[in-house]
Amino acid sequence: MNNLKNGKTPGMDGIHGEFIKHLGPKGTKVLTRLFNKCLFSGDTDKLSSEIPAAWRCSLLVPIPKIDENGKQKGIRPIAICSSMGKTWERVICNRLVHHLESLDKLHDGQYGGRATRSAQDVFVILTQTIHDEWGKKK
């Protein structure tokens, strides 16, 4: 929940990210129960699809692209999504990655979206590999 950015426009549900970030322990517990209810039906092994429609809706806002002469050269659409929906997606993503990592199902070369890996790791590995290969040619 702390990944939500401050000062962003709320989605159509009107809930600001700051509100979710500052729920406190009791609010977080209630939100966790709500998310679990959305994820699972009455039987905890059966997946559910009871996700509120407001979490899946976004407001598409056209932003004009302006060239160096100050003329409009096109439109860049942005989607203003629900903060609750963003939080829900992050929870699902974290649970899925944790599950896949616990089963060792992610390829060792997968660095994106993993907490213990970064683009810098890839750069270091690539640099070291190039350095090692150059050393072999001598």
N, C-alpha and C positions, 0 to 999 in steps of 0.2 A: 504494500500500500504506500510505502514511502517513495516509490518510484514515480508517483503522480507529480506532475510539475505544478508549481504555484503560479497563480496569476493567469491561468488558462480559462477560456470561456467555457462555461458548463454546457453540456449537451442539452438535448430537448427535455431531459428529466429535471434540469435546473439544479442539479447537485454539483457543487464545486469540489474539485479534488482536495482542497484544503480541509473541507469538512470530513472527508473520508480519512485523511491522514491524521486528523486529531480526534478520532473517535474515543480513544482511551481503551482500557482493557475490557470494560463491559460492552461497549459498542463494537469492539473488534470481535468479541465472542458472539454477539448477536449476528453480526455480518457473516461470520464463519458458519453459523448454523443455517443462515439463509442460503449461502453458497452451497453447502452440503445438501440442503433440501432441493436446490435446483439441479444438482449433479446426480443425486440418487433419488429414486422413488421410495415408497414405503419399505421395499426390500433393499437392504444396503448393498446387495450385489447387482442389482438391476439399474442400469443407467437410465436417466430421465432426460427429457428435453424440455423441462418446464422453466425456460429462461424467459424472464419478462421481456415483452416486445420492446419496451422503452430502452432496454440495454442494447438492443440490436439496431436501433434506429440512429441515423446520423443526419445532420443538417449539412447539405452541400452548399458551400459558399463560393461563388466565383470571385477570384482575385485577379484584377487586370495585370498583365505583364506590360511593363513600360520599357521602351527602348531608350538608347542614349539621347535621342532627340525629344524625349518626353511624350512620344506617341504610343498609343496602345498597340501592341503587336500580337496580342492573344490573351487568353484567359488561363489561369492556373486554378483548378478547383481544389478546395480543401474540404475535408469532412470534419465537422465538429461532432465528436462522438461522446456518448454518455460516460461520465467518470465511473459510474458503477459498472458499466460494460467493460471499460478498460481494466478495472480492478479484477473483474471476473475473468477476463481473458488472461491476465497475468497469473492469477491463481491456477487456472487450468494449465497454462504453459509450464509453470514451476512444478506442478504435480506430475505432468507428463514427462518432463525432462528428468525429474528425480526417479520416477518409475523406470524409465528406459536406462538410466545410468545404473540403477540398482540391479538390473538384469543384464548389464553389460551389452546392451543392444545398439549403442551409438558407435559409429565408426571412429576409430582412434584419430582419424584426421579431421573429425568434426570439431571445429573451434567456435563457430558462431552460436550464440544463445546458451553457452555453457558457463557457469559461474567460475569454474576453475581454470578457464582458458581465455585467451584474448588474441587480438590481431598482432600484438607485440610478440606473443609466443611464436606465431607463424613466421614472423619476420626473423626472429632469432634462429629458428630451425632452418629456414631457407638460407640465411647468411652462413650458418655453420656448415650446411650441406655443400654450398658453393665453395667455401673455404677448404673443406675436406677434399672435394673433388679436384680442386686446383693443386692441392698438395700431392695427390696421387699421380698427377701427370708429370711431375718433376723427376 
